[in-house]
């Protein structure tokens, strides 16, 4: 049995380990365009502080391939999948690797190609002074550029963008953050927390421009339109009659932190089912038309999906629309959902690998049983014993269960912890509001919010109150409700010199 794994990230490695745990003898081959084995991408910005070895980044030791008996081929790109022939066409570098074939065969395929940083359609986004943070090669180029740079602009104010800006600030560059939405960390924190974060970041000398739509990246500058009314987003500003400023700021170095594009095109071209934001208005189907407009501003007329991220569609077993192909990680969405977080990719990979091995075991058993059957002298089929018959039959398939999203940020003299529905989006009950940006303690500005859904803890948001995280996380996982959340917070308040100004502690949204 041969398993072919496309990709070498955490999803691919988790899949390989799950396969090997269940199939000791199978051939497992991993193909990746990356030049290095899996490393922890969320920690990549920490390269600014490393000595260049990057040892702390690697999720696995470099002896991992030998430990799990996985044949790893790096620097080799998959170009096409032939589902009928069950082969993957490869671009072998300079033909140097004689162990690879132009059409690599497989019995079961794990599609774990991850994602790439999304490059927005901004004039100048392809300039020599524009960088993304995705690989260690990217970090080497950024470090080299920083030697002669004085000013930097981070386009994108999500958690990763904030980490980029903090790292630049620590390296003594003049930094600014430009965010299209109305607050930083839009998907993780609410407006009150966003206001507090903006205040604390700017206090440390880093301007934060929100409601800002970048119009051009030039040699040494970034220009953007900023809607200075609090009521409309930039795209709506002119139409709504809101006042708009055209702002230009210096930028010797620009970092794009603008989300990711799933690497789903190879699967789409092979005819695998694709899922995205949903059907376009008036579309006859919800399928990818292969237009290649994933994450673009425009979608081809032949595509039934809205412009936006398009993933390989998988079910709760991480099976694609092809029974011999499983998919996991940032390139795949379970029942239409992908949060692009590290632990999610790891768990999807584990499930995909386990179920691929289970499916392979079932196929092998059926084949062995067929080979062991023979006809007697009157033409009836009789079953004979064969020591080669596969006896491994897992009782149940592994099921992927959504991983709870957690985000931790430390920078700009601020600690942020978020978990699950931390921004309050999607809840329709009450939420606990013990503090907002106008409430201070003796030492630091603190903000605490616990979101509730049907009386049960649904999300946690803490700024400069990380001591509360363990108890609130435990309560969340136990399905605790409002009263326990109040008790946890009250105990914390009783043990700290905290002067919260009077405010309604519970408020309906």
PyMOL commands that set and color helices and strands:
alter all, ss='L'
color gray80, all
select helices_A, chain A and resi 10-22+41-49+55-57+64-67+93-95+136-146+159-170+191-203+234-240+265-269+342-372+466-477+482-494
alter helices_A, ss='H'
color red, helices_A
select strands_A, chain A and resi 2-6+27-32+71-74+77-82+87-91+103-105+108-111+115-117+130-132+151-155+174-178+207-209+212-218+220-227+244-251+253-256+260-262+274-275+311-314+325-327+332-334+373-375+381-383+406-411+414-420+430-433+447-453+456-463+506-508
alter strands_A, ss='S'
color yellow, strands_A
deselect
rebuild
show_as cartoon
